[in-house]
Amino acid sequence: MCLIFVITSSCSGKKKVTTNLSVKAGFLGGGYFSGGVMVWGLGPNGEKLAAAFPDDNVVKNINLAQGDWSFYAVGWYSGNALESSVKCGVSETTLQGQASNVSITMTDSDCTNTNFAPGAYRTGNSFNPLKFIICDDITSKTQGQNCDGAATKGSAASFKVKFNENSPDGSLSESMSSSCLNETSTSLSSTSTIFVVPVGQSTIDLFDFTIETYSQSNCLGNQIDFNFDSSIFNGSGNNLLYSSGSETEIFLEVPLIAPAISSYTSSSADYPYNTAITTNSPLNIGGEVTAYTVAPALPAGLALNATTGDITGTPTTSTVSSNYTITATGPGGSDTFVLTLSVLDEAPIFSGYTSNDDSYIVGLTIASNVPTLSTGVATSYSISPSLPAGLSFNTSTGAISGTPTAASADQVYTITASNNGGTDSITINIEVLNPAFLSFDVGASYDFGVLPVGGQQNQTITITNTGGYVATGTNEVGLAAPFSFSGGSYPGTGGSCGVNIPAAGNCTIEISFSPVGVSTPTDTLDLQYNNGASVTNSTIAISGTAVTPASLTISDSNPYDFGTVATGGSSTHIFTVTNIGVFTASSISEIGLATPFNFTGGVFPGTSGTCTSSLTGGNSCNIDIEYSPTVTGLSSDTIVIDYNNGVSTQTSTRSVQGTGANPALLSIDVGASFDFGIIPALPTQPTSNLGSWNANTNTPTLINGTGTVGDYYTNTTAGAVNFGDGAINFAVADIALYDGTKWHRVAPLATTTFTVSNTGGYNASSIALSGLSSPFYDTGSGTCGTNLAAAGTCTIILKATPLQVASYSSTLSVGYFNGASTTSSTVSLSAKGGTIIDLAASTNSKCAVFNNGKVKCWGANTNGELGLEINASSSKGDQTAEMGANLPFVDLGTNFRAAQISGGGNFFCARSVAGNVKCWGNNSVGQLGQGDTISRGINSGDMGDNLLNIDLGVGRTAKKIGTGGQSACAILDNDDFVCWGDNTYGQLGIGNTTQQNSPSSPLSFGARHPIDFDLGFGHSCVILDDSTVTCWGLNSSGQLGFEDTTNRGGSGATTPNNNGVVNLGTGRTANLISVSIQNTTCVVLDNYNLKCWGSNTVGKLGQGNSTNLGASASTMGDNLAAIDLGTGKTALDVTGTNNSETCAVTNSNDLKCWGRGTEGGLGSESTAHLGDNPSEMGDFLNEVDLGSGRTVEKLAKDTTCAVLDNKELKCWGKNNFGQLGLGNTMDRGANTGDMGDNLPNVELR
């Protein structure tokens, strides 16, 4: 076996180690030292350690010096501590610093091994068993002696041995003790040799030990302690110690003491008569007792044991309680103890009662029930629990008597007879029954409720005997009509009751209520029976109410007309069903409806119906009927409702009818599509005048509160728009226009009324518009609402406000419910934004200005005249997909909004609404006015803001511009007239023939100034502010109108202010003027006659010949005949083209053209020239056919193009570069079928 002695140390200074000691001990093969372990040690400087461990869970903390230590252990493997099975072991170790473990192997032989050192802990090589000798006198006792007989034996009867610990630091205080050990000899006091302790003869400090002796067994009674340590180890005083090699004798002197009786098992007792008592024994806590006596003598049958003091026996005579003195005598003296004893009487025993099981009835007096006893005499009786009410119990005799007053369940009662010798009990059963009592399950009354007259109702009533006795002779008396037992007699046809009804039993009776008139009858149901004591009755009040039977009516007129309903649709109606009777209608059901009539949802009472299978009197419910016609015309049916009125099945009906009609059908008068046509587009909002624009509120904030003339703003929602000069209230898509002074609200640019007609046979409902998108808006001012009756009409007023030059489309969808389903009628809407406000041509190209200031050009691009920064060979309009939205706008720069355009020989000039001028294209002689001869419009970066405004002078702007072959002029805002470009023939009027690549100094006209002008190939003409005309430049064909062929303007003497005016005829002045590059000049006079002069090749002067006019005397003035345009025809506008055609717009807004017809430029569907022969002008000259009903709104300058009354543009004639804008190079107007509706519009949007 192995003891592991665990030392866990931690440094505390340099000399001491605070050590935790614990023991884990046991056999190597298992098991533990259950008797405990003692460990002691010897330190490096003689320090002593002794520690006791009663088990292996104890941990002890002490301070040990560092250094070499020897540790020793003694363990008891089994039995009590300090007893046998001793095992010993030893180990030496050095305590340094931290903890270490000491393992001590313990064997049987180690206790005598010489290596178990030091010897100071034992005598010889053995551990000595202890022998204790206890006497009352140990004087002169020597080893090997005893107490020499009983007379000298001491008073110790038991003892135990306890070992006390020692430690160098005095910290150990626990101990290990033996169990209590009793003496076994009555003559000698000596122990068995069971203790083995490590004690020797030396005086070193070991385990101190104490012997405790007691005067009674089990370590009770008087205690004497004997303490042993090194100072008294050889014995002194009242103890002596002798040690030999085999055992250690310890003499202990324990003086004799007198007995001390502290108590008896029963110090006071009442013994039962004739019953053996339990032994009554004394408790002696003093010295030895040798004899016991008692006085007086114990009651008969009881005896005292003189040796033990026990009292035993069976008392045979009863006695009263008396005191008995017990005397205990021993070697040390005597002691007395007083007992109080009595013997009780003989206990009573029951034989029985007169009746041990009785059933009594409430109210009936019982016969007295008395007990009998077989032995003993009872001095009193008791009963539990208390008797039922009305019965009494005699506690002296035990008799039961009386008259019960209340029922009581069968109960066991315990009756006890008593005297001082005991008690006896008996049980009896008593129940008290109620008399028979018949009750009704419906209570004290039963109401049949409401029943219709003529009806009958049976009611089964359960009768229960709630008493404890059978009801006999049961029968009924008293029922009268309209109440009776069903079948005529008790208990009724369905009843089960008989004459007798047992206690707690039940049965049934069946009674009927059969009213014959409206009433509220009452009666009493009376059952007579014997309850066991007397004849009695149980009654119940019977009542009922007789009312009129149920009667159902159905609301609304008969028949009910659903009116007109669209086929495929439906109409529902809620009918009210009322019970005008008093009784509840039951089993309500419907029969008879057939298509096109039905309950909504398909089943009674319909989706919104409230009727059920019953309806109480005076109340109503609803049924939901649907009429769903599938054909037109009248249909009818009958609503049939069956019900039980309380007596029999009845029927209520209501006729229904309806007329099927064709569903509503909305048609819109414009058909499947409608074109708003061409509408002015809104200019791009100019940033120069715009501070910010709130897209949510459509609110512009202008920097200076002003704008440029012609500026437009539009909104997309109704409301106030805040301009710099005040707020304007707008409707949706209204427009604000700046007139140069302030902003004005203007009407929408296009408004159209659509008439909607209902051509169906049913009212159209839930009418709503949808599908519209910008720029199409509903004005909200039409008459259409959400409904339109059959054959009715209403209007929808739409407006279109395009914001850009573009083509727009949308759909007007008029949704509605046609009576059967939701459907819609639609119109495809279209519109084009941007009207052409000016149109001009160069040699083989054309440009159009839109109302928003945007410009588009097409045709040849020889010198960049299209302004698109594309290759010179890249024409536009000669291929498909080049026009319309695919044709780009000319980029004229930020905020340049064109108001006028004019074309010369492969170049164009544009004037903005602000009066700025820009030119692009051919610049061979400086005609672009930039001070150089660099052409612009072909290369990237030529256009936009890089194309500069022409410098017209500080602060100067242009009111009108014009171009000729390779020159240009402008009327400025101060009425000055300036020119630039080609001056070969003096056409610039500056007194020389030098080319001018920037504007000249203003020309002088004396007191007059130009108000209109035009330029040709080599000559120029103006209308002065007095409506007179003067011309200068090339005059080879008399085109200047001065009846000669002399050029003018190339010298100072021939400048415009020196030339005079052209003779137009007596009193005649000019309204407008047109000069062509083909050396002709035309004017529309104040009387709207048209006169032309100059070159007359191909008859372009319209005189029926080819003679030039204006080059010789008498060819001007009144001699110059006005051109015959036909009966009643005068001229509104005129142009001479670059291809020798002359065209005039007549006062009928139609167009007539004459001159050269080779490429179809006359629009006559022929190549013949017109005007060069008689009978070709006047009424012989046909109007140009531009399409059915079309008239001319604006005539292009220098070319055969016209803006028509529908805002569309048409061009005809020469088309070698696509200048007609038709996506090809085919000439138009020379062949049959070219003109009229066959001539396509020029698509620019």
Secondary structure, DSSP 8 states (H G I E B T S, - for coil): -EEEEEEEEEEETTTEEEEEEEEEEE-TTS---TT-EEEEEE-TTS-EEEEEESSTT-EEEEEEESEEEEEEEEEE-SSSTTSS-EEEEEEEEEE-SS-EEEEEE-BSSGGG-TTS--GGGSBTTB-EEEEEEEES--TT--TT----SGGGB-S--EEEEEEE-B-TTS----EEE---EE---SS--B--S-EEE---SS-S---EEEEEEEEEGGGEEEEEEEEE-GGGTTEETTEEEEE-SS-EEEEEE-------EEEETTSEEEE-TT-----B-EEE-SS---EEEEES---TTEEE-TTT--EEE---S-EEEEEEEEEEEETTEEEEEEEEEEE-----EEEEES-SEEEEETT-----B-EEEEES--SEEEEES---TTEEE-TTT--EEE---S-EEEEEEEEEEEETTEEEEEEEEEEEE----EEETTTTEEEEEEEETT--EEEEEEEEE-SSS-BEEEEEE---TTEEETTSSTT-TT----S-B-TT-EEEEEEEE--SSSB--EEEEEEEEE-SSSEEEEEEEEEEEEE----EEE-S-SSEEEEEEETT--EEEEEEEEE-SSS-BEEEEEE---TTEEEGGGSTT-TT----S-B-TT-EEEEEEEE--SSSEEEEEEEEEEEE-SSSEEEEEEEEEEEEE----EEETTTTEEEEEEE-------GGGEEEEETTTTEEEESSS---TT-EEE-SS-EEEEETTEEEEE-TT-EEEE-SS-EEEE--SEEEEEEEEE-SSS-BEEEEEE---TTEEE-S-SS--S-B-TT-EEEEEEEE--SSSSEEEEEEEEEEE-SSSEEEEEEEEEEEE--EEEEEE-SSEEEEEETTS-EEEEE--TTSTT-SS--TT--BSSSTTSSGGGS------TT--EEEEEE-SSEEEEEETTS-EEEEE--TTSTT-SSS---BSSSTTSSGGGS-----STT--EEEEEE-SSEEEEEETTS-EEEEE--TTSTT-SSS---BSS-------TT--EEEEEE-SSEEEEEETTS-EEEEE--TTSTTSSSS---BSSSGGGSGGGT-----STT--EEEEEEETTTEEEEEETTS-EEEEE--GGGTT-SSS---BSSSTTSSGGGS-----STT--EEEEEE-TTSEEEEEETTS-EEEEE--TTSTT-SSS---BSSSTTSSGGGS-----STT--EEEE-BSSSEEEETTS-EEE-B--TTSTT-SSS---BSSSTTSSGGGS------
